[in-house]
Amino acid sequence: MKSRHLASFLSAALLSLSAGGSAVAQTPPPSEEKDCLTENANMKNKMQFFVCLNAKREYCQDHMLKLQSECQPSSAKYSGAYSRYLVIKNNSNQLIDMLIAELKYGDKNPPEQFKKLMQQINTSTQEFDKYVQGTTCEGASNRFLVLLIPVITAAILDRSRILMDGWLSGNRMAKEQRAAELGTQRWRSPLEFGAAPPMAQPQAPPPPPPMPTADTITPLPASEQAPGTLPPPPPPPPGGF
């Protein structure tokens, strides 16, 4: 009797656990804070910004290859994404090179320069994301989708130089190591990761010239006519005579 009661109790407990587990599985995970410039939780003078910037680079490169496959290099969307990628590449590499110079040679850059470059990176990556998510291969506006690239918040932008000072501090060996790591995170040109330059869209061939008609043919002078040919007869006089 006891064993039968125990079995029914265990069955009820298992049913309760399985129901709770399914409820937990259906609960969506909490959304992550998409912020590029928060410091790491371990507080070891490293900045999350560079991890985020590297994630931006991988995202943009992956989407360039995806667009090349789906839309072809001759499409309007690929051409638009290509030019936007180059803007992000130039801004990001300028920031990375500036930081490498500060780590290796102690070149001090003003806070305004850091903030300006980070704002440009933030704006250009968001523009790339909006274009990729909301444009058809023909370049027409599609539906607006959720943006995927993390953003740099305005509050963090104002503290960028202070946060950067902590990341740039340390002994010579640590600075050299960070400079080498940053060097590997420079944005590559599209050809370096397999994305071809945009191709001009094929143009329709020009229409053939119209065929000449009797009204448009001008007779050659007698001196230019071929030997043995007779000149054309004169036009009839008016009135039919």
Number of C-alpha atoms within 10 A of each C-alpha: 6 7 8 8 10 11 12 12 11 11 12 12 12 12 11 11 12 12 12 11 11 10 10 11 10 8 8 7 8 6 6 6 9 14 15 24 25 18 17 12 9 7 10 10 16 20 20 17 20 16 14 20 24 18 16 24 21 14 15 24 21 14 18 24 19 14 21 22 12 12 17 18 22 17 20 21 22 31 23 17 21 23 14 19 23 16 15 24 21 15 19 24 18 15 17 20 15 16 23 22 14 16 23 17 10 12 11 12 13 8 15 13 13 19 18 14 16 21 18 15 23 22 15 20 26 19 18 23 23 17 20 24 17 17 18 17 19 12 16 11 12 13 10 11 11 10 16 14 23 19 21 20 15 11 9 16 20 14 14 19 18 12 19 19 12 15 19 21 13 12 8 11 10 13 20 14 13 18 20 14 13 17 15 11 18 19 25 15 15 17 9 9 12 12 21 17 15 19 13 11 10 7 6 6 6 6 6 6 6 6 6 8 7 6 6 8 8 7 10 11 8 12 7 8 12 9 8 6 8 9 11 9 6 6 6 8 7 6 5 5 5
